[in-house]
Amino acid sequence: MAKIRLPRYLRAKRTSKGETAYFWERPSWAKPPAEKFGRVCMVDSEALGSDLSHAIGKAELLNAALDDWRLGVEGKAAEGSVKALFAWYRGHVRYKEASHRTRQDYREMMAIVEAVQLKTTTFGQRRAVEVNASHADALYRLLIKQKGDRQGAYCMQVCRRVWNEAIRAKKVKDPNPFARMGIKMTAKKGNRANTRAEYDLFRAKAREMGHQSLATAAAISFELLRRVSDVFGYILEPGDEERGFFWEDYQPGVQFAMRQGKTGDTQIIPLRGAPDPDSEDDDVRARGALLYPELEAELARMKRGQGHIVINERTGKRFTEREVGRRLRSIREAAGLPKDFTMTGFRHGGATEMGDAGIYDIRPISGHRTLQQTATYNKANQEKARSAGTARQRHIVERARKEKDRP
């Protein structure tokens, strides 16, 4: 019989009488004094009895109320208002196709725009069809004063997207008041690439502090150029349980299968180069040299189990983004690494190292793809990945030799 999947935050517990009872437990990040959009969460933990169907139904209602608080939703918006238009867009296929992080950012920008206080009302209560270019310009000037240039520009970008789809659906009239505003969005400085020396120092300090999981996560990201969300397998929405690296997909010294969260692909990464008949090492001559020895060394230090590899040693569960942030900062400070040292920087550092090795098409390793990829293309990618890893190892060895010979 298939196991029933419970809604978020619904827990089954054994009572003192040996019966199963259900409880909806408010997540720690939502407990007072935590606020979202100036409001404390009013949804509290609740005992839901022993009837499973009743508990599931009530838990779904509580989750919906929690989401409304988290997103700043306050009841049904007036028909035809900007707030109602934003609500319509959140149900649009273009919005639903976006990544979880993009949707999260869009919701935040919409909430900011809705909350802008006008003389007698808010911008969210204004009729959408009445918004013109002058209103858009005034809104932008106010937002950059309150929120800064970048966030103000991002709000205008989101509004432009919403109005574009609304014009196509004939909910508002052309022209788009948020188009051709002459806003130049200057991208913030990107994540700095972590160097191999910093990578080695971070892993050593993480192990010393008892955080083997973070050392392994750094190795997966740096060596295999993986996104942080995939390395830690963050569960942000339904279906994310299949994201990340699993023990069942790892064959030591042979290959690693990666289930990608962004593309949905499963990619095979060979862990050895081609057999070298001229090598003096019997293993290399027969099976090829190991391409990611540091990565496999970190994996060997972990207790092999089942399921997702990188888990929180304290809880036995996957990390949350907040937990990773706290642990990263503690290791970074203990190791004396700079403040702009980030988890994302491992992926950038690994990609930079591959570029230094003369490998400019990193897709066979990083997992980036085009819509035209086929099964044949993926097979070719495995051989390209092997070649890229081999060239990278040659570069690492040569660089180490030069540093050793340097006076």
Buried (B, 14 or more C-beta within 10 A) or exposed (E): EEEEEBBBBBBEEEEEEEEEBBBBBBBEEBEEEBEBBEEEBEBEBBEBEEEBEEBBEBBBEBBEBBEBBBBBBBEEBEEBBBBBBBBBBBEBEEBEEEEBEEBBBBBBBBBBBBBBEBEEEBBBBBBBBEBEBEBBBEBBEBBBEEBEBEBBBBBBBBBBBBBBBBBEEEBBEEEBBBBEBEBEEEEEEEBBBBBBEBBEBBBEBBBEBEBBBBBBBBBBBBBBBBBBBBBBBBBBEEEBEBBBBBBEBBEEBEBBBBBBBBEEEEBBBBBBBBEBEEEEEEEBBEBBBBBBBBBBBBBEEBEEEEEBBBBBEEEEEBBBEEBBEEBBEBBBEEBEBEEEBBBBBBBBBBBBBBEEBEBEEBBBBBBEBEEEBEEEEBEEBBEBBBBBBBBBBBBBEEBEEEEEEEE
